[in-house]
């Protein structure tokens, strides 16, 4: 069984990959999502977990759903 920390790292990896695939920088995504860049960087490094509102704001910027990010992170474990 997965720990919360393991899932959080996978979620961070999924979000990071989606940001890279979008062609936007982390700085651009952070600004558009209304999240401080230092906060986004910490989340992407797995230092702290994403808050639901942050995840949804990032998903909106990337034109996907927050649940799609979550589901993809869950599928990586399967």
C-alpha positions in Angstrom: 0.0 0.0 0.0 1.1 3.5 -0.8 1.9 6.1 1.8 0.6 9.7 1.4 4.2 10.8 0.9 4.7 8.4 -2.0 1.4 9.5 -3.6 2.4 13.1 -3.1 5.7 12.6 -5.0 3.9 10.8 -7.8 1.4 13.6 -8.0 4.2 16.2 -8.1 5.9 14.3 -10.9 2.6 14.2 -12.9 2.1 18.0 -12.4 5.7 18.7 -13.4 5.4 16.6 -16.5 2.1 18.4 -17.5 3.7 21.8 -17.0 6.7 20.8 -19.2 4.3 19.4 -21.9 2.4 22.6 -21.9 5.4 24.6 -23.0 4.9 27.0 -20.2 7.5 27.7 -17.5 6.8 27.0 -13.8 7.0 30.8 -13.3 4.2 31.3 -15.9 2.0 28.6 -14.4 2.5 29.9 -10.9 1.6 33.4 -11.9 -1.5 32.3 -13.8 -2.6 30.0 -11.0 -2.1 32.6 -8.4 0.5 30.5 -6.5 3.8 31.9 -5.3 6.6 30.4 -7.4 8.5 29.3 -4.2 5.3 27.4 -3.1 4.9 25.7 -6.5 8.6 24.7 -6.5 8.3 23.2 -3.1 5.2 21.2 -4.1 6.9 20.0 -7.3 10.0 18.9 -5.3 7.7 16.9 -3.0 8.6 19.0 0.0 5.0 19.7 0.8 1.7 18.4 -0.6 -0.5 20.2 -3.0 -3.6 21.8 -1.5 -6.8 21.0 -3.5 -7.3 24.6 -4.5 -3.7 24.8 -5.9 -4.1 21.6 -7.8 -7.3 22.9 -9.4 -5.8 26.3 -10.2 -2.9 24.6 -11.9 -5.2 22.3 -13.8 -7.3 25.2 -15.0 -4.1 26.9 -16.3 -3.2 23.7 -18.1 -6.7 23.3 -19.4 -7.2 19.9 -17.7 -9.1 18.8 -14.6 -7.7 18.5 -11.2 -9.1 15.0 -11.0 -7.2 14.1 -14.2 -4.0 14.9 -12.4 -5.0 12.9 -9.4 -6.2 9.9 -11.5 -2.9 9.9 -13.5 -0.9 9.8 -10.3 -3.0 6.9 -9.0 -2.6 5.0 -12.2 1.2 5.2 -11.9 1.0 3.2 -8.8 -1.2 0.5 -10.3 
